[in-house]
Amino acid sequence: MVSLRVIGRRVVFALGHLIIATVGIAISTAIFFFMLKPVLSLFVSASDLSQSLSLKLQLFPLQSSFGFAAGYCGTLQRNAFSRDASARYVWIIPTIWFMLCFLAWTPSSVFVETRWDHFFWSTIPSSKGFQLLTTLPLLTSASYAFGSYVAVRRAEAS
């Protein structure tokens, strides 16, 4: 029989991984971006940097890469939280949230963007803001879970 302590611990670990994979990745990527802004100014135009366009790229590649790295490196740590299997299932709740929003969204006019544009490809500021609440958590949690999965498989192979 599983004790309440073990169940509570699993719930706390799952919530911890979920928070890291969604909110934590988004915030830490932004912090990292602003720390590197002086170096990036050598390679990227000043107008792009002033608007932080790199953080708003379609499909959020910076945040997804950071999520994969966090999931991978986090799983390699030698503690109970990092080794918990819930890290590989953090994509489920953001996926449900995304699907509910995706299916519930209706365009205000036939002349505006499609559902796919609204959630993935749009550069309209209001749509981009909505993507931060729906698409970004989906992509960062999926990349975090995939990074964790790859780390576990690599550790099992060696």
LUMBA-345509 format. One line per 3 residues: for each residue x, y, z of N, C-alpha, C. Coordinates in steps of 0.2 Angstrom, whole numbers, plus 5000, padded with zeros to 4 digits. Example, Ala and Ser with C-alpha at 12.3 -4.5 7.8 and 13.67 -1.06 7.14 Angstrom:
! LUMBA-345509
5066 4972 5039 5062 4978 5039 5066 4984 5039  5064 4989 5035 5068 4995 5036 5064 5000 5039 .
//
This chain:
! LUMBA-345509
5004 4994 5000 5000 5000 5000 5004 5006 5000  5003 5011 4996 5006 5017 4995 5004 5022 5001  5009 5025 5004 5007 5030 5010 5006 5037 5007 .
5002 5040 5011 5001 5047 5009 5007 5051 5008  5012 5050 5012 5018 5054 5011 5021 5053 5004  5021 5047 5001 5024 5045 4995 5019 5048 4989 .
5013 5048 4990 5008 5051 4985 5009 5059 4985  5010 5062 4991 5011 5069 4992 5018 5071 4989  5023 5067 4990 5029 5068 4987 5029 5068 4979 .
5025 5063 4976 5025 5063 4969 5021 5069 4966  5016 5071 4970 5012 5077 4967 5016 5083 4968  5020 5084 4973 5024 5090 4973 5029 5089 4968 .
5032 5084 4967 5037 5083 4961 5034 5084 4954  5028 5082 4953 5025 5083 4947 5023 5090 4946  5021 5094 4951 5019 5101 4951 5026 5105 4950 .
5031 5103 4953 5038 5106 4952 5040 5106 4945  5040 5100 4942 5042 5099 4935 5038 5103 4930  5031 5103 4932 5026 5107 4927 5028 5114 4928 .
5029 5117 4934 5031 5124 4934 5037 5126 4931  5042 5121 4932 5049 5123 4929 5048 5122 4921  5044 5117 4918 5044 5116 4911 5040 5122 4908 .
5035 5125 4911 5031 5130 4908 5034 5137 4910  5032 5139 4916 5034 5146 4918 5041 5147 4919  5045 5142 4922 5052 5143 4923 5056 5143 4917 .
5054 5139 4912 5058 5140 4906 5057 5146 4902  5051 5149 4902 5050 5155 4899 5053 5161 4902  5053 5161 4909 5056 5167 4912 5064 5166 4912 .
5066 5160 4913 5074 5159 4913 5077 5161 4906  5073 5159 4900 5075 5161 4894 5075 5168 4893  5070 5172 4895 5070 5179 4895 5076 5182 4899 .
5077 5180 4905 5083 5182 4909 5089 5181 4905  5090 5175 4902 5096 5173 4899 5097 5178 4893  5092 5179 4889 5092 5183 4883 5094 5190 4885 .
5091 5193 4890 5093 5200 4892 5100 5200 4895  5103 5195 4898 5110 5195 4900 5114 5195 4894  5112 5192 4889 5117 5191 4883 5116 5197 4878 .
5111 5201 4879 5109 5206 4875 5115 5211 4872  5120 5212 4877 5126 5216 4874 5130 5212 4869  5131 5206 4870 5135 5202 4865 5131 5201 4859 .
5124 5200 4860 5120 5199 4854 5120 5205 4849  5121 5211 4852 5121 5217 4849 5126 5218 4843  5131 5213 4844 5136 5213 4839 5134 5209 4832 .
5129 5205 4833 5126 5201 4828 5119 5203 4825  5115 5206 4830 5108 5207 4828 5107 5214 4828  5102 5217 4824 5101 5224 4823 5098 5227 4830 .
5100 5233 4831 5097 5236 4837 5090 5236 4838  5086 5237 4832 5079 5238 4832 5076 5231 4834  5079 5226 4832 5077 5219 4834 5078 5218 4841 .
5084 5220 4843 5085 5218 4851 5081 5223 4855  5079 5229 4853 5075 5233 4857 5068 5231 4858  5066 5227 4853 5059 5224 4853 5059 5217 4856 .
5065 5214 4857 5065 5207 4859 5062 5203 4855  5063 5204 4848 5060 5199 4843 5062 5192 4844  5068 5191 4846 5071 5184 4847 5067 5180 4851 .
5064 5183 4856 5060 5180 4861 5053 5178 4858  5051 5182 4853 5044 5181 4850 5044 5177 4843  5049 5174 4842 5050 5170 4835 5044 5165 4835 .
5042 5163 4829 5037 5158 4828 5039 5152 4831  5035 5148 4834 5036 5142 4837 5041 5142 4843  5043 5148 4845 5048 5149 4851 5054 5144 4851 .
5058 5145 4846 5064 5140 4846 5069 5141 4852  5070 5148 4854 5074 5149 4860 5072 5145 4866  5065 5146 4867 5062 5144 4873 5062 5136 4873 .
5061 5133 4867 5061 5126 4866 5067 5123 4867  5073 5126 4865 5079 5124 4865 5081 5124 4873  5080 5129 4876 5081 5130 4883 5077 5125 4887 .
5071 5123 4885 5067 5118 4889 5070 5111 4888  5073 5110 4882 5076 5103 4880 5082 5103 4885  5086 5108 4885 5092 5108 4889 5091 5107 4896 .
5086 5110 4899 5084 5110 4906 5082 5103 4907  5078 5100 4903 5075 5093 4904 5081 5088 4904  5085 5089 4899 5091 5084 4899 5096 5085 4905 .
5098 5091 4906 5103 5092 4911 5100 5091 4918  5094 5093 4919 5090 5091 4925 5090 5084 4927  5088 5080 4922 5088 5073 4923 5094 5069 4925 .
5100 5072 4923 5106 5069 4924 5108 5071 4931  5105 5075 4935 5107 5076 4942 5105 5070 4946  5109 5069 4952 5108 5063 4956 5104 5065 4962 .
5097 5067 4961 5093 5068 4967 5086 5065 4965  5082 5064 4970 5075 5061 4969 5071 5065 4964  5071 5072 4965 5067 5076 4961 5069 5076 4953 .
5075 5076 4952 5077 5076 4945 5076 5069 4942  5076 5064 4946 5075 5057 4943 5068 5055 4943  5063 5059 4945 5056 5057 4945 5053 5057 4938 .
5050 5052 4937 5047 5050 4930 5042 5056 4928  5039 5060 4933 5034 5065 4931 5037 5070 4926  5044 5071 4926 5047 5075 4921 5046 5073 4914 .
5044 5067 4913 5043 5065 4906 5036 5065 4904  5031 5067 4909 5024 5068 4907 5022 5075 4908  5026 5080 4909 5024 5087 4910 5020 5090 4904 .
5021 5087 4898 5018 5089 4892 5010 5088 4892  5007 5084 4896 5000 5082 4896 4996 5088 4898  4997 5091 4903 4992 5096 4905 4993 5102 4901 .
4999 5105 4899 4999 5110 4894 4996 5108 4887  4996 5102 4885 4993 5100 4879 4985 5100 4879  4983 5098 4885 4975 5098 4886 4973 5106 4886 .
4977 5110 4889 4975 5117 4890 4976 5120 4882  4981 5118 4879 4981 5121 4872 4975 5118 4868  4974 5112 4868 4968 5109 4864 4962 5112 4866 .
4960 5113 4872 4954 5117 4874 4954 5124 4871  4959 5128 4871 4960 5134 4868 4959 5134 4861  4963 5129 4858 4963 5129 4851 4956 5127 4848 .
4952 5123 4851 4946 5121 4849 4940 5126 4850  4941 5130 4856 4936 5135 4858 4937 5141 4854  4943 5142 4851 4944 5149 4848 4940 5150 4841 .
4937 5155 4841 4933 5157 4834 4935 5163 4832  4936 5164 4825 4938 5171 4823 4933 5176 4823  4934 5182 4824 4929 5187 4824 4927 5189 4817 .
4930 5187 4812 4928 5189 4805 4931 5183 4800  4928 5183 4795 4931 5178 4790 4938 5181 4787  4939 5187 4787 4945 5191 4784 4951 5190 4789 .
4950 5188 4795 4956 5187 4799 4960 5181 4798  4964 5180 4803 4969 5174 4802 4965 5167 4804  4968 5162 4801 4965 5155 4803 4967 5153 4810 .
4964 5148 4812 4965 5145 4818 4973 5143 4819  4976 5140 4814 4983 5138 4814 4987 5144 4814  4985 5149 4810 4989 5155 4810 4989 5159 4817 .
4983 5159 4820 4982 5162 4827 4986 5159 4832  4987 5152 4832 4991 5149 4837 4998 5147 4836  5000 5147 4829 5007 5146 4828 5011 5151 4824 .
5008 5154 4819 5011 5158 4814 5010 5166 4814  5005 5168 4818 5003 5175 4818 5008 5179 4821  5009 5185 4818 5013 5190 4821 5009 5196 4824 .
5003 5196 4823 4998 5201 4826 4999 5201 4834  5000 5207 4837 5002 5207 4844 4997 5204 4848  4990 5204 4847 4986 5201 4851 4986 5193 4851 .
4987 5191 4845 4988 5184 4844 4995 5181 4847  5000 5185 4846 5006 5183 4849 5006 5183 4857  5002 5188 4860 5001 5187 4867 4997 5181 4869 .
4992 5179 4865 4988 5173 4866 4993 5167 4865  4998 5167 4861 5002 5161 4860 5007 5161 4866  5008 5166 4869 5012 5166 4876 5009 5162 4881 .
5002 5162 4881 4998 5158 4886 4996 5151 4884  4997 5150 4877 4994 5143 4875 5000 5139 4872  5003 5142 4866 5008 5138 4862 5014 5138 4866 .
5017 5143 4869 5023 5143 4873 5023 5137 4878  5018 5137 4883 5019 5131 4888 5018 5124 4884  5015 5124 4879 5014 5117 4876 5021 5115 4873 .
5025 5120 4870 5031 5119 4867 5037 5118 4872  5037 5122 4877 5042 5121 4882 5041 5115 4886  5035 5113 4888 5034 5107 4892 5036 5101 4887 .
5034 5101 4881 5036 5095 4877 5043 5095 4876  5047 5100 4875 5054 5100 4874 5057 5098 4881  5055 5100 4886 5057 5098 4893 5057 5091 4894 .
5051 5088 4892 5049 5081 4893 5054 5077 4888  5055 5079 4882 5059 5076 4877 5066 5076 4880  5068 5081 4882 5075 5081 4885 5076 5077 4891 .
5071 5076 4895 5072 5071 4901 5072 5064 4898  5067 5063 4893 5067 5056 4890 5074 5054 4887  5077 5059 4883 5083 5057 4880 5089 5056 4885 .
5089 5060 4891 5094 5059 4896 5093 5052 4899  5087 5050 4900 5085 5043 4903 5088 5038 4899  5086 5038 4892 5088 5033 4888 5095 5033 4887 .
5099 5039 4887 5106 5039 4886 5109 5036 4892  5106 5037 4898 5109 5034 4904 5108 5026 4905  5102 5024 4902 5101 5017 4902 5106 5013 4897 .
5107 5017 4892 5112 5014 4886 5119 5013 4889  5121 5017 4893 5128 5017 4895 5129 5013 4902 .
//
